[in-house]
Amino acid sequence: MPKKGHIPERTCVICKKKEIKDKLIRFVAKNQEVLLDEMGILPGRGAYLCMECFPKLKESLKFQKKLRRALRLEV
């Protein structure tokens, strides 16, 4: 059970900026796919991105390394 008043923070894997968990976008590697985790509840290896880094997603090697997957996205 989280402490009262505790606000979870996560770090963007591209720019390394710390932000409140709810303000970041979470992606999860599951099987051979990379999925957008809108609810933040999917199991698997996850990576967080801030909104400023979202356009850089396709060419980011840091993101691919974090998820341990080669990124194949259809945007």
N, CA and C atoms as a LAMMPS dump frame, in Angstrom:
ITEM: TIMESTEP
0
ITEM: NUMBER OF ATOMS
225
ITEM: BOX BOUNDS ff ff ff
-5.0000000000000000e+02 5.0000000000000000e+02
-5.0000000000000000e+02 5.0000000000000000e+02
-5.0000000000000000e+02 5.0000000000000000e+02
ITEM: ATOMS id mol type element x y z
1 1 1 N 0.846 -1.184 0
2 1 2 C 0 0 0
3 1 3 C 0.889 1.243 0
4 2 1 N 0.666 2.165 -0.962
5 2 2 C 1.52 3.356 -1.021
6 2 3 C 1.317 4.271 0.182
7 3 1 N 2.381 4.995 0.498
8 3 2 C 2.313 5.95 1.592
9 3 3 C 1.37 7.087 1.224
10 4 1 N 0.705 7.637 2.21
11 4 2 C -0.191 8.761 1.98
12 4 3 C 0.623 9.971 1.533
13 5 1 N 0.233 10.559 0.432
14 5 2 C 0.941 11.709 -0.094
15 5 3 C 2.07 11.364 -1.039
16 6 1 N 2.345 10.078 -1.224
17 6 2 C 3.418 9.659 -2.127
18 6 3 C 2.949 9.764 -3.571
19 7 1 N 3.752 10.407 -4.406
20 7 2 C 3.447 10.537 -5.836
21 7 3 C 4.551 9.822 -6.602
22 8 1 N 4.202 8.719 -7.304
23 8 2 C 5.239 7.972 -8.024
24 8 3 C 5.807 8.758 -9.199
25 9 1 N 7.121 8.718 -9.34
26 9 2 C 7.813 9.378 -10.448
27 9 3 C 8.493 8.335 -11.308
28 10 1 N 8.608 8.632 -12.585
29 10 2 C 9.325 7.777 -13.524
30 10 3 C 10.226 8.667 -14.363
31 11 1 N 11.135 8.05 -15.103
32 11 2 C 12.096 8.785 -15.914
33 11 3 C 11.892 8.459 -17.381
34 12 1 N 11.88 9.485 -18.22
35 12 2 C 11.798 9.301 -19.669
36 12 3 C 13.095 8.628 -20.129
37 13 1 N 12.984 7.565 -20.914
38 13 2 C 14.176 6.821 -21.321
39 13 3 C 15.02 7.567 -22.354
40 14 1 N 14.456 8.549 -23.016
41 14 2 C 15.208 9.286 -24.036
42 14 3 C 15.918 10.505 -23.451
43 15 1 N 15.174 11.396 -22.791
44 15 2 C 15.784 12.639 -22.293
45 15 3 C 16.178 12.577 -20.814
46 16 1 N 15.784 11.514 -20.12
47 16 2 C 16.12 11.301 -18.706
48 16 3 C 15.467 12.302 -17.757
49 17 1 N 14.405 12.961 -18.207
50 17 2 C 13.688 13.912 -17.36
51 17 3 C 12.739 13.153 -16.434
52 18 1 N 12.769 13.469 -15.134
53 18 2 C 11.866 12.841 -14.171
54 18 3 C 10.535 13.581 -14.2
55 19 1 N 9.464 12.792 -14.139
56 19 2 C 8.123 13.37 -14.206
57 19 3 C 7.177 12.476 -13.414
58 20 1 N 6.03 13.018 -13.052
59 20 2 C 4.995 12.23 -12.395
60 20 3 C 4.56 11.127 -13.353
61 21 1 N 4.358 9.932 -12.825
62 21 2 C 4.047 8.755 -13.632
63 21 3 C 2.869 8.984 -14.579
64 22 1 N 1.847 9.682 -14.131
65 22 2 C 0.652 9.898 -14.936
66 22 3 C 0.884 10.812 -16.14
67 23 1 N 1.954 11.585 -16.142
68 23 2 C 2.235 12.508 -17.245
69 23 3 C 3.092 11.881 -18.341
70 24 1 N 3.552 10.65 -18.122
71 24 2 C 4.389 9.97 -19.099
72 24 3 C 3.599 8.886 -19.825
73 25 1 N 4.077 8.521 -20.998
74 25 2 C 3.463 7.477 -21.809
75 25 3 C 4.246 6.192 -21.563
76 26 1 N 3.549 5.095 -21.278
77 26 2 C 4.229 3.825 -21
78 26 3 C 4.045 2.861 -22.162
79 27 1 N 5.135 2.235 -22.548
80 27 2 C 5.125 1.188 -23.559
81 27 3 C 5.617 -0.092 -22.912
82 28 1 N 5.081 -1.229 -23.368
83 28 2 C 5.424 -2.523 -22.796
84 28 3 C 5.845 -3.471 -23.906
85 29 1 N 6.893 -4.219 -23.653
86 29 2 C 7.327 -5.262 -24.582
87 29 3 C 6.675 -6.566 -24.144
88 30 1 N 5.875 -7.122 -25.033
89 30 2 C 5.201 -8.379 -24.741
90 30 3 C 5.333 -9.27 -25.957
91 31 1 N 5.915 -10.458 -25.758
92 31 2 C 6.228 -11.369 -26.865
93 31 3 C 7.118 -10.64 -27.856
94 32 1 N 6.723 -10.495 -29.088
95 32 2 C 7.534 -9.801 -30.096
96 32 3 C 6.943 -8.439 -30.456
97 33 1 N 6.06 -7.909 -29.615
98 33 2 C 5.382 -6.645 -29.905
99 33 3 C 5.744 -5.581 -28.878
100 34 1 N 5.584 -4.335 -29.286
101 34 2 C 5.682 -3.201 -28.377
102 34 3 C 4.299 -2.585 -28.323
103 35 1 N 3.7 -2.57 -27.129
104 35 2 C 2.33 -2.119 -26.955
105 35 3 C 2.273 -0.832 -26.156
106 36 1 N 1.328 0.025 -26.494
107 36 2 C 1.045 1.214 -25.706
108 36 3 C 0.222 0.789 -24.5
109 37 1 N 0.678 1.117 -23.31
110 37 2 C -0.017 0.745 -22.076
111 37 3 C -0.765 1.964 -21.557
112 38 1 N -1.988 2.148 -22.029
113 38 2 C -2.769 3.335 -21.669
114 38 3 C -3.161 3.36 -20.19
115 39 1 N -3.458 2.202 -19.623
116 39 2 C -3.904 2.141 -18.233
117 39 3 C -2.751 1.957 -17.244
118 40 1 N -1.572 1.608 -17.745
119 40 2 C -0.417 1.417 -16.876
120 40 3 C -0.469 0.128 -16.081
121 41 1 N -1.147 -0.889 -16.618
122 41 2 C -1.323 -2.13 -15.86
123 41 3 C -0.847 -3.378 -16.598
124 42 1 N -0.39 -3.237 -17.833
125 42 2 C 0.043 -4.407 -18.585
126 42 3 C 1.315 -5.002 -17.985
127 43 1 N 1.384 -6.325 -17.923
128 43 2 C 2.613 -6.948 -17.433
129 43 3 C 3.69 -6.929 -18.511
130 44 1 N 4.917 -7.022 -18.106
131 44 2 C 6.021 -7.049 -19.058
132 44 3 C 6.985 -5.91 -18.838
133 45 1 N 8.037 -5.91 -19.613
134 45 2 C 9.075 -4.892 -19.503
135 45 3 C 8.558 -3.574 -20.055
136 46 1 N 8.597 -2.531 -19.262
137 46 2 C 8.042 -1.247 -19.66
138 46 3 C 9.089 -0.166 -19.807
139 47 1 N 8.729 0.861 -20.572
140 47 2 C 9.568 2.042 -20.744
141 47 3 C 8.651 3.257 -20.821
142 48 1 N 9.101 4.356 -20.247
143 48 2 C 8.303 5.575 -20.204
144 48 3 C 8.904 6.639 -21.115
145 49 1 N 8.015 7.425 -21.74
146 49 2 C 8.418 8.542 -22.59
147 49 3 C 7.631 9.779 -22.214
148 50 1 N 8.285 10.945 -22.271
149 50 2 C 7.562 12.192 -22.081
150 50 3 C 6.97 12.612 -23.434
151 51 1 N 6.055 13.542 -23.41
152 51 2 C 5.379 13.978 -24.638
153 51 3 C 6.347 14.646 -25.615
154 52 1 N 7.387 15.321 -25.101
155 52 2 C 8.349 15.982 -25.972
156 52 3 C 9.186 14.965 -26.758
157 53 1 N 9.423 13.808 -26.179
158 53 2 C 10.257 12.788 -26.826
159 53 3 C 9.452 11.816 -27.688
160 54 1 N 8.151 11.868 -27.619
161 54 2 C 7.322 10.942 -28.388
162 54 3 C 7.604 11 -29.891
163 55 1 N 7.8 12.194 -30.498
164 55 2 C 8.122 12.227 -31.934
165 55 3 C 9.471 11.578 -32.27
166 56 1 N 10.372 11.479 -31.305
167 56 2 C 11.698 10.888 -31.527
168 56 3 C 11.686 9.366 -31.346
169 57 1 N 10.542 8.801 -31.094
170 57 2 C 10.425 7.395 -30.733
171 57 3 C 11 6.443 -31.764
172 58 1 N 10.703 6.64 -33.026
173 58 2 C 11.123 5.687 -34.065
174 58 3 C 12.637 5.563 -34.194
175 59 1 N 13.365 6.662 -34.048
176 59 2 C 14.813 6.597 -34.241
177 59 3 C 15.598 6.441 -32.932
178 60 1 N 14.9 6.257 -31.828
179 60 2 C 15.58 6.17 -30.543
180 60 3 C 16.122 4.771 -30.264
181 61 1 N 17.443 4.666 -30.195
182 61 2 C 18.064 3.4 -29.836
183 61 3 C 17.958 3.14 -28.332
184 62 1 N 17.891 4.221 -27.536
185 62 2 C 17.754 4.078 -26.088
186 62 3 C 16.443 3.371 -25.753
187 63 1 N 15.385 3.745 -26.447
188 63 2 C 14.07 3.141 -26.216
189 63 3 C 14.1 1.654 -26.562
190 64 1 N 14.692 1.332 -27.698
191 64 2 C 14.774 -0.059 -28.129
192 64 3 C 15.614 -0.891 -27.161
193 65 1 N 16.686 -0.303 -26.677
194 65 2 C 17.569 -1.002 -25.749
195 65 3 C 16.855 -1.268 -24.425
196 66 1 N 16.099 -0.287 -23.958
197 66 2 C 15.375 -0.43 -22.699
198 66 3 C 14.358 -1.569 -22.776
199 67 1 N 13.659 -1.67 -23.886
200 67 2 C 12.659 -2.728 -24.04
201 67 3 C 13.252 -4.046 -24.52
202 68 1 N 14.529 -3.997 -24.919
203 68 2 C 15.219 -5.183 -25.438
204 68 3 C 14.508 -5.748 -26.662
205 69 1 N 14.036 -4.856 -27.52
206 69 2 C 13.331 -5.242 -28.74
207 69 3 C 13.735 -4.306 -29.871
208 70 1 N 13.776 -4.831 -31.061
209 70 2 C 13.922 -3.991 -32.245
210 70 3 C 12.552 -3.375 -32.496
211 71 1 N 12.519 -2.091 -32.675
212 71 2 C 11.25 -1.373 -32.762
213 71 3 C 10.697 -1.404 -34.178
214 72 1 N 9.505 -1.919 -34.316
215 72 2 C 8.794 -1.916 -35.596
216 72 3 C 7.431 -1.294 -35.353
217 73 1 N 7.336 0.02 -35.543
218 73 2 C 6.086 0.723 -35.289
219 73 3 C 5.451 1.18 -36.588
220 74 1 N 4.14 1.118 -36.624
221 74 2 C 3.367 1.699 -37.723
222 74 3 C 2.657 2.903 -37.131
223 75 1 N 3.133 4.095 -37.464
224 75 2 C 2.558 5.319 -36.884
225 75 3 C 1.645 5.961 -37.907
